[in-house]
Amino acid sequence: MPVVVITGANRGLGLEFARQYAAEGWRVHACCRRPTDALSGIAGDVVLHSLDVTDAKGIAALARDLLGEAVDLLINNAGVLDCRQSLGQIDYARWEDMMRINTLAPVAVTEALLPALARAGDAKVALITSRMGSVTDNTSGGFYAYRASKAALNAVGRSLALDLADKGITVLLLHPGWVRTDMGGPNGLIDAPQSVAGLRSVIAGAKPADSGRFFAYDGRELPW
Ligand SMILES: NC(=O)c1ccc[n+]([C@@H]2O[C@H](COP(=O)([O-])OP(=O)(O)OC[C@H]3O[C@@H](n4cnc5c(N)ncnc54)[C@H](OP(=O)(O)O)[C@@H]3O)[C@@H](O)[C@H]2O)c1
């Protein structure tokens, strides 16, 4: 049975990833700060882990919990978008928090789980980034902290892809679309089941040659 580790699995896209992989028979290691009834109620082989992705001790504990496992897929999904970022109103302390959550944490979690990923032989690491991290695609400005945190995530994703190739680990940078979650809000263009079904298809079809590439949920490649 394949094994997936998901961060931010208690709501939004992370919850939907947990639902869909569990329904397909995967063992799901669902990591979150505060489990929800929706997460606890998922049928299947779902193991809950308490994890704030900015907590180094928590990440180390997760790695210890997974010592005996081969992890086929790690989805670094947890993320934040803080809207108080217009020019003249930038909250720099919050910006630092966002960098810790959106950029540093995915690297730290990946680093800690490398032995478990390497055991799988052909593991994949999905970094849930955003089109808002594309410099080319930025035609509307604003969102300083979020854009910077996801652009930096894209940059580290390329390094991870190159550095982990010899371990057989494929690293994907994935944009979920504008999705109706707490973060995306009610005006999003698609719902979480559609986004996650698309992302799962991109992940399933990815080959080592795709490592370090930036794809949307519908398989389109995005510009940096
Ligand atoms: N929705 C969109 O339109 C959209 C578009 C592009 C990219 N994305 C990306 O997709 C990912 C998921 O977004 P979403 O729409 O599902 O957002 P969401 O509904 O706001 O959920 C965010 C998730 O991240 C978790 N999280 C935040 N900080 C955390 C921390 N320090 N430790 C552990 N978990 C933490 C939250 O847990 P708590 O409940 O504990 O806060 C929650 O599970 C994010 O990386 C986001 O940037 C979303």
The ligand as a MOL file (V3000), in Angstrom:
LIG
                    3D

  0  0  0     0  0            999 V3000
M  V30 BEGIN CTAB
M  V30 COUNTS 48 52 0 0 0
M  V30 BEGIN ATOM
M  V30 1 N -6.8800 28.1460 -2.1800 0
M  V30 2 C -6.2330 28.6710 -3.2140 0
M  V30 3 O -6.8430 29.3130 -4.1120 0
M  V30 4 C -4.7480 28.4810 -3.3450 0
M  V30 5 C -4.1310 28.9960 -4.5000 0
M  V30 6 C -2.7620 28.8180 -4.6650 0
M  V30 7 C -2.0310 28.1370 -3.7030 0
M  V30 8 N -2.6530 27.6570 -2.5770 0 CHG=1
M  V30 9 C -1.8150 26.9320 -1.6110 0
M  V30 10 O -2.4240 25.6950 -1.2920 0
M  V30 11 C -2.0630 25.3100 0.0450 0
M  V30 12 C -3.3250 24.9590 0.8300 0
M  V30 13 O -4.1600 26.1070 0.8370 0
M  V30 14 P -5.7080 26.0590 1.2220 0
M  V30 15 O -6.4350 26.8070 0.1700 0
M  V30 16 O -6.1110 24.6800 1.5870 0 CHG=-1
M  V30 17 O -5.6660 26.9830 2.5210 0
M  V30 18 P -6.4880 26.9140 3.8950 0
M  V30 19 O -7.8340 26.3820 3.6460 0
M  V30 20 O -6.3260 28.2650 4.5010 0
M  V30 21 O -5.6520 25.8370 4.7330 0
M  V30 22 C -4.3410 26.1300 5.1070 0
M  V30 23 C -3.7850 24.9140 5.8110 0
M  V30 24 O -2.4240 25.2010 6.1990 0
M  V30 25 C -2.3100 24.8960 7.5760 0
M  V30 26 N -1.2500 25.6510 8.2510 0
M  V30 27 C -1.0350 26.9890 8.2090 0
M  V30 28 N 0.0240 27.2780 9.0220 0
M  V30 29 C 0.4500 26.1110 9.5500 0
M  V30 30 C 1.4830 25.7470 10.4390 0
M  V30 31 N 2.3200 26.6610 10.9800 0
M  V30 32 N 1.6520 24.4330 10.7680 0
M  V30 33 C 0.8160 23.5050 10.2490 0
M  V30 34 N -0.1950 23.7750 9.4170 0
M  V30 35 C -0.3670 25.0730 9.0640 0
M  V30 36 C -3.6800 25.2190 8.1570 0
M  V30 37 O -3.8090 24.6320 9.4380 0
M  V30 38 P -4.5900 25.3890 10.6700 0
M  V30 39 O -6.0260 24.9620 10.5690 0
M  V30 40 O -3.8920 24.8560 11.8740 0
M  V30 41 O -4.4050 26.8670 10.4810 0
M  V30 42 C -4.5620 24.5830 7.0930 0
M  V30 43 O -4.5860 23.1900 7.2540 0
M  V30 44 C -1.2770 26.4860 0.6280 0
M  V30 45 O 0.0980 26.2300 0.5540 0
M  V30 46 C -1.6600 27.6400 -0.2860 0
M  V30 47 O -0.6700 28.6460 -0.3150 0
M  V30 48 C -3.9820 27.8070 -2.3890 0
M  V30 END ATOM
M  V30 BEGIN BOND
M  V30 1 1 1 2
M  V30 2 2 2 3
M  V30 3 1 2 4
M  V30 4 1 4 5
M  V30 5 2 4 48
M  V30 6 2 5 6
M  V30 7 1 6 7
M  V30 8 2 7 8
M  V30 9 1 8 9
M  V30 10 1 8 48
M  V30 11 1 9 10
M  V30 12 1 9 46
M  V30 13 1 10 11
M  V30 14 1 11 12
M  V30 15 1 11 44
M  V30 16 1 12 13
M  V30 17 1 13 14
M  V30 18 2 14 15
M  V30 19 1 14 16
M  V30 20 1 14 17
M  V30 21 1 17 18
M  V30 22 2 18 19
M  V30 23 1 18 20
M  V30 24 1 18 21
M  V30 25 1 21 22
M  V30 26 1 22 23
M  V30 27 1 23 24
M  V30 28 1 23 42
M  V30 29 1 24 25
M  V30 30 1 25 26
M  V30 31 1 25 36
M  V30 32 1 26 27
M  V30 33 1 26 35
M  V30 34 2 27 28
M  V30 35 1 28 29
M  V30 36 1 29 30
M  V30 37 2 29 35
M  V30 38 1 30 31
M  V30 39 2 30 32
M  V30 40 1 32 33
M  V30 41 2 33 34
M  V30 42 1 34 35
M  V30 43 1 36 37
M  V30 44 1 36 42
M  V30 45 1 37 38
M  V30 46 2 38 39
M  V30 47 1 38 40
M  V30 48 1 38 41
M  V30 49 1 42 43
M  V30 50 1 44 45
M  V30 51 1 44 46
M  V30 52 1 46 47
M  V30 END BOND
M  V30 END CTAB
M  END
